[in-house]
Amino acid sequence: MTGDLNTVHAPLHIVVMGVAGCGKSTVGAALAESIGAEFLDGDSLHPQANIDKMASGTPLNDRDRAPWLAEIGSRFAASDTGLVIACSALKRSYRDIIRSGDVSVMFVHLHGTKELLAERMNARPDHFMPASLLDSQLSTLEALQADESGVVADIANAVETIVDDVNASFTGSRRTHGHAR
């Protein structure tokens, strides 16, 4: 499916969310391509101070994250075309900040076992987010709530399967305006 979801309705604005190592950038880029949308890795919007803090093994706090999340929300607000942004969006309050820029934003929560996530994080040693912060991210993570527009996808599946499942879910949710899970 290419472009259909962006041309029939208002353009899709999607956050691909989850803890480090879940594949947000990979799935986000593939999802964006499948719907004819632009892709942006939210990590590129972090201020250098946040990157330095995470690289030193120190988790970000809500004060650190707020301007970054607001920037992500503003990117959706400024976009009149399809846009997919990879962003951890671990807490409901973080997703609310993003949605304050555009209430139509939908979320794809990439979910997997701690073991698979750690394996993936350890396979990318040059990334600024060390595997030592996985526990912190998992303890911060709040699942999508019933009133949040989004889907949960299992990262054990192939990227193509995840993208197909997400597209099918969002097509259904756009028809019914309901919560797709």
N, C-alpha and C positions, 0 to 999 in steps of 0.2 A: 504494500500500500504506500503510495507516494503522494504527498500533497493533499489528498482528499480531506483530511481532518482540518487543514488550514484554509481551504477554499470554500467549503460549504458553510461553515460557521465562522464566528470571530476566531482569530488565530489562537492556537493553544499556547498557553504559558505554563510550563511544567518545571518543577524542581525534582531532580533525582536526588534522593536523600538517603542517609544512612551513615553508619560509623566508618572510620577510615578502613580502607582495604576491601570495601564491599563492591567496588567497581563502578562508582558513580560516574567517573569520567568516560569510561569505556561504554557503559550502557547509555549514558546521556548523549554521547556523540552518535551512537547507532540509532537511538530513538529520534534524535533531531533529523538525521538523514532520512529516516523512514517517513517522516511527516513533512519534509521540506522546510524545516525550521532552522534557525541559527542555533549554534551551541556555544555556551560559555562555561568554562570551568570556574566555579566560584572561588577556588583557591587563588586565582589570579587577582581577585579583588581584595584579598587580605592586605591590610597595611603591613609594612615590613616588621613593625614591632610585634605583631601577632605571629608572624612566621618565625621570628627569632625566639619568641617565647616557647612555641611548640617545639622548635628544633632543639631547644635546651632541655626538653623533657617536662616542661611545665604546662599543665592544661590551661586553656583559656578560661576566663570567668565571663559572666554575663556582661559585665562592663566592657570587656575586650571585644566581645562578639557583636554588641548592639550596632555600632556604626557599619560594620561589615554586612550584617543582615539588612540594615536599612538601604545600603547601596544595592544589594541584590534586589530588594523590592522596587527600588527606583528604576532599575534596568527593565523590569517588567512593565512598570508604569509608562516608561518612555518608548516601549516597543509596540508598534502596530502590526508586527508580523509575528509568526510563530517563533518562540524562544524557549529553549531548554537550558536550564542552569543546574550544574552539579553543585550541591551544597549540603553539608551534613544535616542541617535543620533538625537537630536532635530533640529539642523540646517543643512542646506546643507553643510556648511563649515566643520562641524563635520563629516558628512558622507564622504566628500572628503578626510579627514585625514584617515579615516578607509579604504577607497578604495585605498589610496596610497600604502597600504600594499598588496592589492589584488584587482585588477580591476573587478574581477568576482563576488564580493560580491553583493548579492541581499538583499533587505530590505522588511520586513513585518511591516507596520505601523499599530499598534493597536490603533484604534480611538474610542472615546466614548464621551458621554456628560459630562460636568463639574460635574453635580450632581452625576452621576454614579461613576466617578473617585473619587470624594470627599468621597462618601459612602465607596468605597473600601479602600481608604487610612485610613479613620477613623476606619476601622475594623481591622487594623493591627498596634496597638499602640506601639509595640516593634521595629518597623522598624526605621532605622536612618533618613529616609526622612519624616519630619512632613507634615501634610496636609496643613499647612500654606504656603508651597512653591508651591502649585499647581498653583496658579495664575501666579507666576513667570515662571513656566515651560510652561504653556499654551501660555504666551506672547512670549516666546522664540521659540516655535515650528514652524518650517517651513515645510509645506507639501512636500511630494515627488514631484519632478519636472518631466516633461515629458521625460527627457533624463536619469532618474534614473531607474534602474531595480528594480521593486518592486511592491507590492500590498498593498492595504489598506483593513483592516479587521475591522468589527464592533464588539466591545467588548461586546455588548449586546447579541451576539450569544454564544452558547455553545462552549467550547474549541474544542470539536470534530468537530463541524461544521467549525470553523475557520481553523483548521488544514486541513480538507478535501478541503476547498475552496482554501487555499494557495497551497496545493499540485497540485490541478487542474490548477491553474493559472501558477505556475512555470513549470509544464509539458508543457503547451502551449507556454510559453515564451522561453523555451529551444528549442522547435521545430522551432520557428519563429525568435528567437533572438530579439524579440520586447519587448515593455514595457507592462507588465501585470497589469491591474488595475481592 
